[in-house]
Amino acid sequence: MNKQRPLYKLLDDKGRVLIPKELREAADMRCGDIIKLGIQKNTVTAQKVDIIEVGDQSPEAVEAYVFAAVKTMGKDTQLSLASRLLALLDKEGCR
């Protein structure tokens, strides 16, 4: 991708912007990756990260961490975890 050519995207009514495939590939971003959003000098930044910063226990950070961890597990472990989570929801009457 030519770094000199700027890309322009429209922000939708929910505040979303699609990151073009060329940029995602250049940043090695894939479906399910954790993307850290921030602000630097009035510029929105998006950076792929492998782990969440220690101490960030916001629901969004915990969810991102869990999804990243699950991606590294074998299928049997994923199914076991899913079963345990569903059992917990049943116990709490959430399903």
C-alpha positions in Angstrom: 0.0 0.0 0.0 1.3 3.4 -0.9 1.8 5.4 2.3 1.6 8.7 0.5 -2.0 8.2 -0.7 -4.5 9.2 2.1 -7.7 7.2 2.5 -11.0 8.9 3.4 -13.9 7.0 5.0 -17.3 8.2 6.3 -18.2 7.7 9.9 -21.5 5.9 10.2 -24.4 6.8 12.5 -23.0 4.4 15.2 -19.5 5.9 15.1 -18.0 3.1 13.1 -15.4 3.3 10.3 -14.3 0.4 8.2 -10.5 -0.2 8.2 -9.7 -1.0 4.6 -8.3 -4.5 3.9 -4.9 -3.1 2.8 -4.5 -1.3 6.1 -5.6 -4.3 8.1 -3.1 -6.5 6.3 -0.3 -4.0 6.6 -0.9 -3.9 10.4 -1.4 -7.7 10.6 -5.0 -7.2 12.0 -7.3 -10.1 11.7 -10.9 -10.9 12.7 -11.0 -11.4 16.5 -7.8 -9.4 17.2 -7.7 -6.9 20.1 -7.5 -3.4 18.8 -6.5 -0.6 21.2 -8.1 2.7 20.3 -6.6 6.0 21.6 -6.1 9.7 21.0 -2.7 11.2 20.3 -2.5 14.9 19.3 -6.2 15.1 18.3 -5.7 12.0 16.1 -7.6 8.7 16.7 -5.1 5.7 16.7 -5.8 2.0 16.3 -3.2 -0.5 17.3 -3.3 -4.3 17.4 -2.2 -5.7 20.8 -1.6 -9.2 22.1 -2.5 -8.5 25.7 -4.5 -5.9 27.7 -2.7 -3.6 30.0 -2.4 -4.9 33.6 -5.1 -3.3 35.8 -7.6 -2.6 33.0 -10.7 -4.6 34.2 -13.3 -2.7 32.2 -15.9 -5.0 30.6 -14.5 -4.2 27.1 -11.0 -5.1 28.2 -12.0 -8.3 29.9 -14.1 -9.4 26.9 -11.2 -8.7 24.5 -8.8 -10.6 26.7 -11.2 -13.6 26.9 -11.6 -13.7 23.1 -7.8 -13.5 22.6 -7.2 -16.3 25.1 -9.9 -18.5 23.6 -8.2 -18.2 20.2 -5.1 -19.9 21.6 -7.0 -22.8 23.1 -7.6 -26.2 21.5 -11.1 -27.1 20.4 -11.7 -29.4 23.3 -10.8 -26.7 25.8 -13.0 -24.2 23.9 -16.0 -26.6 24.1 -15.4 -27.3 27.8 -15.2 -23.6 28.6 -18.4 -22.9 26.5 -20.2 -25.7 28.4 -19.1 -24.3 31.8 -20.2 -20.8 30.8 -23.6 -22.0 29.6 -24.0 -24.0 32.9 -23.3 -20.8 34.9 -25.9 -18.9 32.9 -28.5 -21.7 33.5 -27.7 -21.6 37.2 -28.2 -17.9 37.4 -31.4 -18.1 35.3 -29.9 -15.9 32.5 -30.8 -18.2 29.6 
